[in-house]
Amino acid sequence: MHDIRAIRENPAQFTAGLARRGMADAQAITDDLLERDRDLRAVQVRLRRRRRNATSLAPDRRAKAQKDETRPRH
């Protein structure tokens, strides 16, 4: 198992290691891995932001709902 942080910090070393193991397309593999990692991290950031926004809005929505229930209806 490889440490993705180490690969991010030194992709040339990872590529060289793959090449030593006989992988002819080591650079393409490294590039693809780092691209997928960037995509994954971007999705994770969007998901965390969406969850944070939903959480921060939840109390406001509950307050509005309770306020509407306490109003007399005609």
MOPAC internal coordinates of N, CA, C and O (Angstrom, degrees):
PM7 1SCF
backbone

  N    0.0000 0     0.00 0     0.00 0    0    0    0
  C    1.4539 1     0.00 0     0.00 0    1    0    0
  C    1.5225 1   107.70 1     0.00 0    2    1    0
  O    1.2310 1   120.83 1   -43.16 1    3    2    1
  N    1.3121 1   116.02 1   136.84 1    3    2    1
  C    1.4602 1   121.18 1  -178.09 1    5    3    2
  C    1.5228 1   109.80 1  -105.05 1    6    5    3
  O    1.2310 1   121.06 1   -31.99 1    7    6    5
  N    1.3087 1   115.58 1   148.01 1    7    6    5
  C    1.4522 1   122.04 1   178.53 1    9    7    6
  C    1.5329 1   108.23 1   -86.48 1   10    9    7
  O    1.2310 1   120.44 1   -64.95 1   11   10    9
  N    1.3246 1   116.77 1   115.05 1   11   10    9
  C    1.4634 1   120.93 1  -176.11 1   13   11   10
  C    1.5225 1   110.98 1   -62.95 1   14   13   11
  O    1.2310 1   120.09 1   147.46 1   15   14   13
  N    1.3136 1   117.42 1   -32.54 1   15   14   13
  C    1.4730 1   119.47 1   177.68 1   17   15   14
  C    1.5249 1   110.96 1   -62.72 1   18   17   15
  O    1.2310 1   120.75 1   136.97 1   19   18   17
  N    1.3145 1   116.17 1   -43.03 1   19   18   17
  C    1.4585 1   120.30 1   178.99 1   21   19   18
  C    1.5257 1   110.60 1   -64.50 1   22   21   19
  O    1.2310 1   120.26 1   142.09 1   23   22   21
  N    1.3103 1   117.11 1   -37.91 1   23   22   21
  C    1.4647 1   120.66 1   178.45 1   25   23   22
  C    1.5269 1   109.70 1   -66.63 1   26   25   23
  O    1.2310 1   120.22 1   138.16 1   27   26   25
  N    1.3366 1   117.18 1   -41.84 1   27   26   25
  C    1.4673 1   120.82 1   178.05 1   29   27   26
  C    1.5191 1   111.01 1   -61.42 1   30   29   27
  O    1.2310 1   120.52 1   138.20 1   31   30   29
  N    1.3200 1   116.62 1   -41.80 1   31   30   29
  C    1.4557 1   121.59 1  -176.30 1   33   31   30
  C    1.5275 1   112.27 1   -73.34 1   34   33   31
  O    1.2310 1   119.96 1   147.49 1   35   34   33
  N    1.3255 1   117.68 1   -32.51 1   35   34   33
  C    1.4505 1   120.36 1  -177.12 1   37   35   34
  C    1.5317 1   110.37 1  -143.80 1   38   37   35
  O    1.2310 1   120.33 1  -107.59 1   39   38   37
  N    1.3297 1   116.98 1    72.41 1   39   38   37
  C    1.4620 1   119.35 1  -178.21 1   41   39   38
  C    1.5402 1   113.22 1   -64.63 1   42   41   39
  O    1.2310 1   120.24 1   151.47 1   43   42   41
  N    1.3380 1   117.15 1   -28.53 1   43   42   41
  C    1.4676 1   119.67 1   179.95 1   45   43   42
  C    1.5269 1   110.95 1   -64.05 1   46   45   43
  O    1.2310 1   120.78 1   141.59 1   47   46   45
  N    1.3179 1   116.11 1   -38.41 1   47   46   45
  C    1.4674 1   119.78 1   178.98 1   49   47   46
  C    1.5286 1   110.31 1   -66.29 1   50   49   47
  O    1.2310 1   120.42 1   139.88 1   51   50   49
  N    1.3181 1   116.80 1   -40.12 1   51   50   49
  C    1.4653 1   120.69 1   178.37 1   53   51   50
  C    1.5216 1   110.29 1   -64.26 1   54   53   51
  O    1.2310 1   120.86 1   135.43 1   55   54   53
  N    1.3284 1   115.96 1   -44.57 1   55   54   53
  C    1.4627 1   120.76 1   179.20 1   57   55   54
  C    1.5259 1   110.40 1   -60.97 1   58   57   55
  O    1.2310 1   120.52 1   136.46 1   59   58   57
  N    1.3256 1   116.62 1   -43.54 1   59   58   57
  C    1.4670 1   120.59 1   178.81 1   61   59   58
  C    1.5287 1   110.80 1   -61.78 1   62   61   59
  O    1.2310 1   120.61 1   140.46 1   63   62   61
  N    1.3149 1   116.44 1   -39.54 1   63   62   61
  C    1.4597 1   120.26 1   178.23 1   65   63   62
  C    1.5173 1   112.11 1   -63.83 1   66   65   63
  O    1.2310 1   120.42 1   139.32 1   67   66   65
  N    1.3223 1   116.80 1   -40.68 1   67   66   65
  C    1.4679 1   120.17 1   176.97 1   69   67   66
  C    1.5296 1   110.37 1   -64.79 1   70   69   67
  O    1.2310 1   120.80 1   138.51 1   71   70   69
  N    1.3247 1   116.08 1   -41.49 1   71   70   69
  C    1.4644 1   120.24 1  -179.63 1   73   71   70
  C    1.5310 1   110.63 1   -63.48 1   74   73   71
  O    1.2310 1   120.55 1   141.09 1   75   74   73
  N    1.3381 1   116.55 1   -38.91 1   75   74   73
  C    1.4779 1   119.79 1   177.75 1   77   75   74
  C    1.5227 1   111.36 1   -62.54 1   78   77   75
  O    1.2310 1   120.82 1   152.01 1   79   78   77
  N    1.3102 1   116.04 1   -27.99 1   79   78   77
  C    1.4672 1   120.12 1  -179.74 1   81   79   78
  C    1.5338 1   111.70 1   -86.60 1   82   81   79
  O    1.2310 1   121.14 1  -174.57 1   83   82   81
  N    1.3315 1   115.42 1     5.43 1   83   82   81
  C    1.4604 1   118.88 1   174.19 1   85   83   82
  C    1.5161 1   115.57 1    92.42 1   86   85   83
  O    1.2310 1   119.63 1  -166.54 1   87   86   85
  N    1.3260 1   118.30 1    13.46 1   87   86   85
  C    1.4625 1   120.50 1   179.13 1   89   87   86
  C    1.5270 1   108.82 1   -85.00 1   90   89   87
  O    1.2310 1   120.59 1   -66.99 1   91   90   89
  N    1.3175 1   116.47 1   113.01 1   91   90   89
  C    1.4633 1   121.46 1  -176.38 1   93   91   90
  C    1.5267 1   112.15 1   -68.12 1   94   93   91
  O    1.2310 1   120.06 1   148.01 1   95   94   93
  N    1.3130 1   117.50 1   -31.99 1   95   94   93
  C    1.4721 1   121.60 1  -176.93 1   97   95   94
  C    1.5302 1   110.72 1  -105.38 1   98   97   95
  O    1.2310 1   120.33 1  -137.66 1   99   98   97
  N    1.3080 1   116.98 1    42.34 1   99   98   97
  C    1.4642 1   122.58 1  -175.84 1  101   99   98
  C    1.5206 1   112.00 1   -59.89 1  102  101   99
  O    1.2310 1   119.69 1   138.23 1  103  102  101
  N    1.3234 1   118.21 1   -41.77 1  103  102  101
  C    1.4605 1   121.01 1  -179.53 1  105  103  102
  C    1.5247 1   110.95 1   -64.45 1  106  105  103
  O    1.2310 1   120.02 1   138.61 1  107  106  105
  N    1.3195 1   117.56 1   -41.39 1  107  106  105
  C    1.4706 1   121.49 1   179.31 1  109  107  106
  C    1.5268 1   110.33 1   -64.40 1  110  109  107
  O    1.2310 1   120.68 1   140.87 1  111  110  109
  N    1.3197 1   116.30 1   -39.13 1  111  110  109
  C    1.4694 1   120.55 1   178.75 1  113  111  110
  C    1.5202 1   109.84 1   -64.63 1  114  113  111
  O    1.2310 1   120.30 1   134.90 1  115  114  113
  N    1.3115 1   117.03 1   -45.10 1  115  114  113
  C    1.4705 1   121.54 1   179.41 1  117  115  114
  C    1.5263 1   110.18 1   -62.40 1  118  117  115
  O    1.2310 1   120.63 1   133.77 1  119  118  117
  N    1.3245 1   116.39 1   -46.23 1  119  118  117
  C    1.4682 1   120.00 1   179.84 1  121  119  118
  C    1.5228 1   111.31 1   -60.65 1  122  121  119
  O    1.2310 1   120.60 1   136.46 1  123  122  121
  N    1.3337 1   116.46 1   -43.54 1  123  122  121
  C    1.4660 1   120.74 1   179.72 1  125  123  122
  C    1.5299 1   110.88 1   -64.56 1  126  125  123
  O    1.2310 1   120.65 1   137.65 1  127  126  125
  N    1.3142 1   116.37 1   -42.35 1  127  126  125
  C    1.4639 1   120.73 1   179.45 1  129  127  126
  C    1.5289 1   111.00 1   -61.57 1  130  129  127
  O    1.2310 1   120.50 1   134.35 1  131  130  129
  N    1.3270 1   116.64 1   -45.65 1  131  130  129
  C    1.4657 1   119.99 1  -179.14 1  133  131  130
  C    1.5304 1   111.53 1   -68.11 1  134  133  131
  O    1.2310 1   120.05 1   144.95 1  135  134  133
  N    1.3174 1   117.50 1   -35.05 1  135  134  133
  C    1.4717 1   120.28 1   176.84 1  137  135  134
  C    1.5282 1   110.62 1   -65.47 1  138  137  135
  O    1.2310 1   120.71 1   135.95 1  139  138  137
  N    1.3119 1   116.24 1   -44.05 1  139  138  137
  C    1.4658 1   119.87 1   178.06 1  141  139  138
  C    1.5304 1   110.87 1   -64.00 1  142  141  139
  O    1.2310 1   120.62 1   142.00 1  143  142  141
  N    1.3188 1   116.42 1   -38.00 1  143  142  141
  C    1.4615 1   120.80 1   177.76 1  145  143  142
  C    1.5227 1   110.42 1   -62.97 1  146  145  143
  O    1.2310 1   119.99 1   135.53 1  147  146  145
  N    1.3428 1   117.62 1   -44.47 1  147  146  145
  C    1.4753 1   121.04 1   177.57 1  149  147  146
  C    1.5213 1   110.79 1   -60.38 1  150  149  147
  O    1.2310 1   120.62 1   136.42 1  151  150  149
  N    1.3342 1   116.42 1   -43.58 1  151  150  149
  C    1.4624 1   120.51 1   179.39 1  153  151  150
  C    1.5292 1   111.13 1   -62.44 1  154  153  151
  O    1.2310 1   120.82 1   134.59 1  155  154  153
  N    1.3229 1   116.03 1   -45.41 1  155  154  153
  C    1.4633 1   120.68 1   179.35 1  157  155  154
  C    1.5207 1   111.03 1   -60.63 1  158  157  155
  O    1.2310 1   120.56 1   134.10 1  159  158  157
  N    1.3210 1   116.54 1   -45.90 1  159  158  157
  C    1.4621 1   120.50 1  -179.59 1  161  159  158
  C    1.5243 1   111.18 1   -63.26 1  162  161  159
  O    1.2310 1   119.99 1   142.57 1  163  162  161
  N    1.3239 1   117.62 1   -37.43 1  163  162  161
  C    1.4617 1   121.12 1   178.53 1  165  163  162
  C    1.5309 1   110.51 1   -65.29 1  166  165  163
  O    1.2310 1   120.48 1   138.41 1  167  166  165
  N    1.3131 1   116.69 1   -41.59 1  167  166  165
  C    1.4688 1   120.51 1   177.74 1  169  167  166
  C    1.5242 1   110.28 1   -64.87 1  170  169  167
  O    1.2310 1   120.24 1   138.50 1  171  170  169
  N    1.3259 1   117.15 1   -41.50 1  171  170  169
  C    1.4581 1   120.72 1   179.60 1  173  171  170
  C    1.5221 1   111.27 1   -63.42 1  174  173  171
  O    1.2310 1   120.18 1   140.67 1  175  174  173
  N    1.3165 1   117.26 1   -39.33 1  175  174  173
  C    1.4663 1   120.86 1   178.39 1  177  175  174
  C    1.5302 1   109.90 1   -64.77 1  178  177  175
  O    1.2310 1   120.52 1   134.64 1  179  178  177
  N    1.3264 1   116.62 1   -45.36 1  179  178  177
  C    1.4758 1   119.61 1   178.76 1  181  179  178
  C    1.5259 1   111.11 1   -61.76 1  182  181  179
  O    1.2310 1   120.37 1   139.01 1  183  182  181
  N    1.3219 1   116.90 1   -40.99 1  183  182  181
  C    1.4610 1   121.07 1   179.88 1  185  183  182
  C    1.5207 1   111.03 1   -64.83 1  186  185  183
  O    1.2310 1   120.36 1   134.42 1  187  186  185
  N    1.3387 1   116.92 1   -45.58 1  187  186  185
  C    1.4735 1   119.45 1   178.15 1  189  187  186
  C    1.5243 1   110.67 1   -61.78 1  190  189  187
  O    1.2310 1   120.15 1   138.80 1  191  190  189
  N    1.3241 1   117.31 1   -41.20 1  191  190  189
  C    1.4623 1   121.16 1   179.88 1  193  191  190
  C    1.5353 1   110.19 1   -64.28 1  194  193  191
  O    1.2310 1   120.69 1   137.19 1  195  194  193
  N    1.3184 1   116.29 1   -42.81 1  195  194  193
  C    1.4689 1   120.24 1   179.57 1  197  195  194
  C    1.5262 1   110.90 1   -63.36 1  198  197  195
  O    1.2310 1   120.62 1   137.14 1  199  198  197
  N    1.3342 1   116.41 1   -42.86 1  199  198  197
  C    1.4701 1   119.96 1   178.64 1  201  199  198
  C    1.5274 1   111.09 1   -65.03 1  202  201  199
  O    1.2310 1   120.78 1   137.54 1  203  202  201
  N    1.3292 1   116.11 1   -42.46 1  203  202  201
  C    1.4609 1   120.36 1   179.68 1  205  203  202
  C    1.5300 1   110.13 1   -62.89 1  206  205  203
  O    1.2310 1   120.30 1   136.19 1  207  206  205
  N    1.3138 1   117.03 1   -43.81 1  207  206  205
  C    1.4589 1   120.09 1   179.64 1  209  207  206
  C    1.5276 1   111.18 1   -65.13 1  210  209  207
  O    1.2310 1   120.21 1   139.29 1  211  210  209
  N    1.3075 1   117.20 1   -40.71 1  211  210  209
  C    1.4653 1   120.18 1   179.18 1  213  211  210
  C    1.5232 1   110.35 1   -64.73 1  214  213  211
  O    1.2310 1   120.40 1   140.39 1  215  214  213
  N    1.3197 1   116.84 1   -39.61 1  215  214  213
  C    1.4561 1   121.10 1   179.69 1  217  215  214
  C    1.5182 1   111.11 1   -67.16 1  218  217  215
  O    1.2310 1   120.44 1   139.33 1  219  218  217
  N    1.3151 1   116.77 1   -40.67 1  219  218  217
  C    1.4631 1   119.29 1  -178.14 1  221  219  218
  C    1.5147 1   111.64 1   -71.18 1  222  221  219
  O    1.2310 1   119.78 1   153.38 1  223  222  221
  N    1.3242 1   118.03 1   -26.62 1  223  222  221
  C    1.4608 1   121.01 1   178.92 1  225  223  222
  C    1.5246 1   112.59 1   -84.49 1  226  225  223
  O    1.2310 1   119.91 1   158.38 1  227  226  225
  N    1.3037 1   117.77 1   -21.62 1  227  226  225
  C    1.4599 1   121.38 1  -174.72 1  229  227  226
  C    1.5268 1   113.12 1   -58.11 1  230  229  227
  O    1.2310 1   117.93 1   132.82 1  231  230  229
  N    1.3205 1   121.55 1   -47.18 1  231  230  229
  C    1.4779 1   119.81 1  -179.86 1  233  231  230
  C    1.5275 1   111.93 1   -61.85 1  234  233  231
  O    1.2310 1   120.02 1   142.29 1  235  234  233
  N    1.3086 1   117.56 1   -37.71 1  235  234  233
  C    1.4631 1   121.33 1   179.15 1  237  235  234
  C    1.5240 1   110.45 1   -63.73 1  238  237  235
  O    1.2310 1   120.61 1   137.55 1  239  238  237
  N    1.2996 1   116.44 1   -42.45 1  239  238  237
  C    1.4710 1   120.15 1   179.25 1  241  239  238
  C    1.5292 1   111.05 1   -65.79 1  242  241  239
  O    1.2310 1   120.47 1   140.51 1  243  242  241
  N    1.3363 1   116.70 1   -39.49 1  243  242  241
  C    1.4736 1   118.99 1   178.66 1  245  243  242
  C    1.5240 1   110.22 1   -65.41 1  246  245  243
  O    1.2310 1   120.46 1   140.25 1  247  246  245
  N    1.3228 1   116.72 1   -39.75 1  247  246  245
  C    1.4657 1   120.22 1   179.93 1  249  247  246
  C    1.5218 1   110.46 1   -63.52 1  250  249  247
  O    1.2310 1   120.45 1   137.49 1  251  250  249
  N    1.3113 1   116.74 1   -42.51 1  251  250  249
  C    1.4608 1   120.09 1   178.61 1  253  251  250
  C    1.5235 1   110.57 1   -63.75 1  254  253  251
  O    1.2310 1   120.20 1   139.40 1  255  254  253
  N    1.3121 1   117.22 1   -40.60 1  255  254  253
  C    1.4533 1   120.93 1   179.98 1  257  255  254
  C    1.5218 1   110.50 1   -64.47 1  258  257  255
  O    1.2310 1   120.02 1   138.15 1  259  258  257
  N    1.3249 1   117.56 1   -41.85 1  259  258  257
  C    1.4641 1   120.53 1   179.29 1  261  259  258
  C    1.5216 1   110.62 1   -67.70 1  262  261  259
  O    1.2310 1   120.25 1   142.03 1  263  262  261
  N    1.3000 1   117.12 1   -37.97 1  263  262  261
  C    1.4559 1   121.20 1   179.36 1  265  263  262
  C    1.5257 1   109.90 1   -63.74 1  266  265  263
  O    1.2310 1   120.43 1   138.22 1  267  266  265
  N    1.3040 1   116.78 1   -41.78 1  267  266  265
  C    1.4580 1   120.45 1   178.84 1  269  267  266
  C    1.5233 1   111.63 1   -64.43 1  270  269  267
  O    1.2310 1   119.89 1   146.69 1  271  270  269
  N    1.3222 1   117.81 1   -33.31 1  271  270  269
  C    1.4646 1   121.18 1  -179.77 1  273  271  270
  C    1.5205 1   111.85 1   -71.97 1  274  273  271
  O    1.2310 1   119.89 1   152.62 1  275  274  273
  N    1.3236 1   117.82 1   -27.38 1  275  274  273
  C    1.4542 1   120.47 1  -176.83 1  277  275  274
  C    1.5411 1   112.32 1   -85.37 1  278  277  275
  O    1.2310 1   120.10 1   168.63 1  279  278  277
  N    1.3143 1   117.42 1   -11.37 1  279  278  277
  C    1.4643 1   120.03 1   178.61 1  281  279  278
  C    1.5243 1   109.61 1   -74.64 1  282  281  279
  O    1.2310 1   120.69 1   -40.57 1  283  282  281
  N    1.3134 1   116.29 1   139.43 1  283  282  281
  C    1.4659 1   117.76 1   175.26 1  285  283  282
  C    1.5096 1   110.10 1   -72.01 1  286  285  283
  O    1.2310 1   121.35 1   -38.17 1  287  286  285
  N    1.2890 1   115.02 1   141.83 1  287  286  285
  C    1.4653 1   120.07 1  -179.85 1  289  287  286
  C    1.5015 1   109.12 1  -101.57 1  290  289  287
  O    1.2310 1   120.89 1   -37.69 1  291  290  289
  N    1.2900 1   115.91 1   142.31 1  291  290  289
  C    1.4820 1   120.80 1  -178.61 1  293  291  290
  C    1.4696 1   112.25 1   -97.99 1  294  293  291
  O    1.2310 1   120.10 1   180.00 1  295  294  293

